[in-house]
């Protein structure tokens, strides 16, 4: 499962989160480094939030941050 595949659906799930910034293009389980709003504002999340399957788990963790 590609964690980047959720990008087109983020606005449906979260208010004003247009995209996520990941640590590495090559990694199958990258760190989620930041949330980016529709206006381009970037909120850094730090490290230790891995995008590992299943996506429901890391999306829930993202929501709690």
C-alpha positions as CSV (number, residue, x, y, z in Angstrom):
1,X,0.0,0.0,0.0
2,X,1.3,3.4,-1.0
3,X,0.8,6.0,1.8
4,X,0.9,8.8,-0.7
5,X,-2.3,7.4,-2.3
6,X,-4.4,9.2,0.4
7,X,-3.4,12.7,-0.7
8,X,-6.4,13.2,-3.0
9,X,-8.8,12.3,-0.2
10,X,-7.3,14.4,2.7
11,X,-9.7,17.3,2.3
12,X,-12.6,14.9,2.6
13,X,-11.3,13.5,5.9
14,X,-9.7,16.6,7.5
15,X,-10.6,20.2,7.5
16,X,-8.1,22.2,5.4
17,X,-5.4,19.6,5.2
18,X,-4.6,19.6,1.5
19,X,-1.5,17.5,1.5
20,X,1.1,15.7,3.7
21,X,4.9,16.0,3.4
22,X,6.7,12.7,3.6
23,X,10.3,12.0,4.5
24,X,11.3,9.9,1.6
25,X,10.0,9.0,-1.9
26,X,11.6,5.6,-1.8
27,X,10.5,4.4,1.6
28,X,7.4,2.2,1.7
29,X,6.8,3.5,5.3
30,X,8.0,7.1,5.4
31,X,7.7,9.5,8.3
32,X,5.0,12.1,7.9
33,X,6.9,15.4,8.4
34,X,4.2,18.0,7.9
35,X,0.6,18.9,7.0
36,X,0.1,21.5,4.4
37,X,-3.1,23.6,4.2
38,X,-4.9,24.8,1.0
39,X,-3.3,28.2,1.6
40,X,0.2,26.7,1.6
41,X,0.7,26.9,5.4
42,X,2.9,24.2,6.7
43,X,2.6,22.6,10.1
44,X,5.6,20.5,11.1
45,X,4.9,17.2,12.9
46,X,8.4,16.2,13.8
47,X,9.5,12.6,13.5
48,X,8.1,9.3,14.7
49,X,4.8,9.4,12.8
50,X,5.2,6.5,10.3
51,X,2.9,6.0,7.5
52,X,2.5,2.2,7.9
53,X,-0.4,0.0,6.8
54,X,-3.2,0.1,7.6
55,X,-3.8,3.7,6.7
56,X,-6.6,4.1,9.2
57,X,-4.1,3.8,12.1
58,X,-1.7,6.5,11.0
59,X,-4.5,8.8,9.8
60,X,-6.0,8.5,13.4
61,X,-2.6,9.3,14.8
62,X,-2.3,12.3,12.5
63,X,-5.7,13.5,13.7
64,X,-4.5,13.4,17.3
65,X,-1.5,15.6,16.6
